[in-house]
Amino acid sequence: MKRTAMELAALASAAMPGLDIVQATASPDDQRAFDSAIVTDSDNNHWRVRSPRNSQAAFRLETEIQVLSGFTPAIRAHLPFRVPSVAGAVQIDSLRTFIYHQMPGQPVELDAITGSETQTIDDIGRIVAAIHQLPRAVVETADLPSYGAEQLRSRLLSELDQIALTGKVPSALLRRWENAFEERRMWSFTPRVVHGDFDETSLLIDRNRAVGVTAWTDLHIGDPAQDFTWLASTESIEFREALLSAYHQHMDLPADQLDLHIMRRAALAAEFSLAKYLMSGINASDNEVVAEAQAMLDELASDVEATGGQDIGQKFWEPEPTPEPSAQTTAPVAPAETESAIVTDNDIELPEDESGAEQDSAPEPEAAPSGVAEVAEPEPDTQPFPTSAPVSGDSEESASDEAEEPTEDNRALDEPGEEELDELPEPQRPEAEDDGTTLVVHSLSDEDEIVPHDEAAQAAAPDVDTQPISWKVVRENLTDR
């Protein structure tokens, strides 16, 4: 039965004898379940009147009274928002109407909230976080439901089976929801105290500050994503991300405990609520509700098809937290190891010779970038060489003779001057100007001798096995044997 604001004012007068009401204004609420109004008395005090339309709504309202009684003065004192308190009640036809002390602030349309100031968004995030951190005793004392993650998932799957039996839901949506319910990683979350009916209509805004929360009829322990279902209907990505960021900040959880799929489950809950609305119409034999629900489900199915059937909540994915840097990149480099960390030709692994003998092990070429990142010094100006260049086996004997003093003996090779050998060239970054340093390139001749590389001869005889190699690479290779 629908009641007007004046009728609700009369009920308030009956519940509170002596109350002199001078004004009554309708207040937004769940129109399928409640009639609400704000009344003002002669002393300019404001009261909220809330009346159930049916027995199911009456049960929810009685539940809210139990919930509010669990908010002890100590709990209320620590909340960053105000909670309603009951001033009186009156029973009409087995349904009780309740009168509350009116709190400051008014509900604001979602479009207006999305354009709110940063402080308002932070207030909302803090409020939701505070609700999710309420003592479980508030729920347990009122004997309210409590669901674990797996229990909730199984319960939703069971509801999906019942919905499918109606034959009134597009099969594409049934498959879509079933796939989401079966995705285990989405359902790994910590159950928390949940408001259960949180949206813009239950949030009171006063001078750009979120100051109060109403509609406590669905409080329970369950999925915290339930309190973000309303965000799925906003098209403002900036607002959603800012609110979630504020929420996580006020929850103050370690990075490995963040619920990365909270908005995916919220989007799923928003879609699935249409199917629940359909079931409520079927159970109540309300053809108008059934037709309305079917129309909304068909529209949703069309939207899903238009977007290519993208994953549930794909556009609501939150960025995963940046992984903590590994020890390899964060550990300080010891002074004794700094010099060896610089990448030189020694760090490049030479290929096996024709006899299959393996060269001395050295870091893979791919390791060079990470090695450079570990030190503050710039990367030396080293030249890569073709990995297919063979190294002559005849050089092994000279390598053994030169092993003790490789620097002195290798000067016999056709290399740059002594000054360049004793002192490495000035390191050069990729975009630095040329400092004039030149690299002398040699080749292995048919007689296995190291000779200056002749590019013209190489081009004229491309099959000749005289691949260009760095004199420095050859020197280091010989001394390492």
Secondary structure in CASP SS format (residue, H / E / C, confidence):
PFRMAT SS
TARGET T0000
AUTHOR 0000-0000-0000
METHOD secondary structure of the structure
MODEL  1
M C 1.00
K C 1.00
R C 1.00
T C 1.00
A H 1.00
M H 1.00
E H 1.00
L H 1.00
A H 1.00
A H 1.00
L H 1.00
A H 1.00
S H 1.00
A H 1.00
A H 1.00
M C 1.00
P C 1.00
G C 1.00
L C 1.00
D C 1.00
I E 1.00
V E 1.00
Q E 1.00
A E 1.00
T E 1.00
A E 1.00
S C 1.00
P C 1.00
D C 1.00
D C 1.00
Q C 1.00
R C 1.00
A C 1.00
F E 1.00
D E 1.00
S E 1.00
A E 1.00
I E 1.00
V E 1.00
T E 1.00
D E 1.00
S C 1.00
D C 1.00
N C 1.00
N C 1.00
H E 1.00
W E 1.00
R E 1.00
V E 1.00
R E 1.00
S E 1.00
P E 1.00
R C 1.00
N C 1.00
S H 1.00
Q H 1.00
A H 1.00
A H 1.00
F H 1.00
R H 1.00
L H 1.00
E H 1.00
T H 1.00
E H 1.00
I H 1.00
Q H 1.00
V H 1.00
L H 1.00
S H 1.00
G H 1.00
F C 1.00
T C 1.00
P H 1.00
A H 1.00
I H 1.00
R H 1.00
A H 1.00
H H 1.00
L C 1.00
P C 1.00
F C 1.00
R E 1.00
V C 1.00
P C 1.00
S C 1.00
V E 1.00
A E 1.00
G E 1.00
A E 1.00
V E 1.00
Q E 1.00
I E 1.00
D C 1.00
S C 1.00
L E 1.00
R E 1.00
T E 1.00
F E 1.00
I E 1.00
Y E 1.00
H E 1.00
Q C 1.00
M C 1.00
P C 1.00
G C 1.00
Q E 1.00
P C 1.00
V C 1.00
E C 1.00
L H 1.00
D H 1.00
A H 1.00
I H 1.00
T H 1.00
G C 1.00
S C 1.00
E C 1.00
T H 1.00
Q H 1.00
T H 1.00
I H 1.00
D H 1.00
D H 1.00
I H 1.00
G H 1.00
R H 1.00
I H 1.00
V H 1.00
A H 1.00
A H 1.00
I H 1.00
H H 1.00
Q C 1.00
L C 1.00
P C 1.00
R C 1.00
A H 1.00
V H 1.00
V H 1.00
E H 1.00
T H 1.00
A C 1.00
D C 1.00
L C 1.00
P C 1.00
S E 1.00
Y C 1.00
G C 1.00
A H 1.00
E H 1.00
Q H 1.00
L H 1.00
R H 1.00
S H 1.00
R H 1.00
L H 1.00
L H 1.00
S H 1.00
E H 1.00
L H 1.00
D H 1.00
Q H 1.00
I H 1.00
A H 1.00
L H 1.00
T C 1.00
G C 1.00
K C 1.00
V C 1.00
P C 1.00
S H 1.00
A H 1.00
L H 1.00
L H 1.00
R H 1.00
R H 1.00
W H 1.00
E H 1.00
N H 1.00
A H 1.00
F H 1.00
E H 1.00
E C 1.00
R H 1.00
R H 1.00
M H 1.00
W H 1.00
S C 1.00
F C 1.00
T C 1.00
P C 1.00
R E 1.00
V E 1.00
V E 1.00
H C 1.00
G C 1.00
D C 1.00
F C 1.00
D C 1.00
E H 1.00
T H 1.00
S H 1.00
L E 1.00
L E 1.00
I E 1.00
D E 1.00
R C 1.00
N C 1.00
R E 1.00
A E 1.00
V E 1.00
G E 1.00
V E 1.00
T C 1.00
A C 1.00
W C 1.00
T C 1.00
D C 1.00
L C 1.00
H E 1.00
I E 1.00
G E 1.00
D C 1.00
P H 1.00
A H 1.00
Q H 1.00
D H 1.00
F H 1.00
T H 1.00
W H 1.00
L H 1.00
A H 1.00
S H 1.00
T C 1.00
E C 1.00
S C 1.00
I H 1.00
E H 1.00
F H 1.00
R H 1.00
E H 1.00
A H 1.00
L H 1.00
L H 1.00
S H 1.00
A H 1.00
Y H 1.00
H H 1.00
Q H 1.00
H H 1.00
M H 1.00
D C 1.00
L C 1.00
P C 1.00
A H 1.00
D H 1.00
Q H 1.00
L C 1.00
D C 1.00
L C 1.00
H C 1.00
I H 1.00
M H 1.00
R H 1.00
R H 1.00
A H 1.00
A H 1.00
L H 1.00
A H 1.00
A H 1.00
E H 1.00
F H 1.00
S H 1.00
L H 1.00
A H 1.00
K H 1.00
Y H 1.00
L H 1.00
M H 1.00
S H 1.00
G H 1.00
I H 1.00
N H 1.00
A C 1.00
S C 1.00
D C 1.00
N H 1.00
E H 1.00
V H 1.00
V H 1.00
A H 1.00
E H 1.00
A H 1.00
Q H 1.00
A H 1.00
M H 1.00
L H 1.00
D H 1.00
E H 1.00
L H 1.00
A H 1.00
S H 1.00
D H 1.00
V H 1.00
E H 1.00
A H 1.00
T C 1.00
G C 1.00
G C 1.00
Q C 1.00
D C 1.00
I C 1.00
G C 1.00
Q H 1.00
K H 1.00
F H 1.00
W C 1.00
E C 1.00
P C 1.00
E C 1.00
P C 1.00
T C 1.00
P C 1.00
E C 1.00
P C 1.00
S C 1.00
A H 1.00
Q H 1.00
T H 1.00
T H 1.00
A C 1.00
P C 1.00
V C 1.00
A C 1.00
P H 1.00
A H 1.00
E H 1.00
T H 1.00
E H 1.00
S H 1.00
A H 1.00
I C 1.00
V C 1.00
T C 1.00
D H 1.00
N H 1.00
D H 1.00
I C 1.00
E C 1.00
L C 1.00
P C 1.00
E C 1.00
D C 1.00
E C 1.00
S C 1.00
G C 1.00
A C 1.00
E C 1.00
Q C 1.00
D C 1.00
S C 1.00
A C 1.00
P C 1.00
E C 1.00
P H 1.00
E H 1.00
A H 1.00
A H 1.00
P H 1.00
S H 1.00
G H 1.00
V H 1.00
A H 1.00
E C 1.00
V C 1.00
A C 1.00
E C 1.00
P C 1.00
E C 1.00
P C 1.00
D C 1.00
T C 1.00
Q C 1.00
P C 1.00
F C 1.00
P C 1.00
T C 1.00
S C 1.00
A C 1.00
P C 1.00
V C 1.00
S C 1.00
G C 1.00
D C 1.00
S H 1.00
E H 1.00
E H 1.00
S H 1.00
A H 1.00
S H 1.00
D H 1.00
E H 1.00
A C 1.00
E C 1.00
E C 1.00
P H 1.00
T H 1.00
E H 1.00
D H 1.00
N H 1.00
R H 1.00
A H 1.00
L C 1.00
D C 1.00
E C 1.00
P C 1.00
G C 1.00
E H 1.00
E H 1.00
E H 1.00
L H 1.00
D H 1.00
E C 1.00
L C 1.00
P C 1.00
E C 1.00
P C 1.00
Q C 1.00
R C 1.00
P C 1.00
E C 1.00
A C 1.00
E C 1.00
D C 1.00
D C 1.00
G C 1.00
T C 1.00
T C 1.00
L C 1.00
V C 1.00
V E 1.00
H E 1.00
S E 1.00
L E 1.00
S C 1.00
D C 1.00
E C 1.00
D C 1.00
E C 1.00
I E 1.00
V E 1.00
P E 1.00
H C 1.00
D C 1.00
E H 1.00
A H 1.00
A H 1.00
Q H 1.00
A H 1.00
A H 1.00
A C 1.00
P C 1.00
D C 1.00
V C 1.00
D C 1.00
T C 1.00
Q C 1.00
P C 1.00
I E 1.00
S E 1.00
W H 1.00
K H 1.00
V H 1.00
V H 1.00
R H 1.00
E H 1.00
N H 1.00
L H 1.00
T H 1.00
D H 1.00
R C 1.00
END
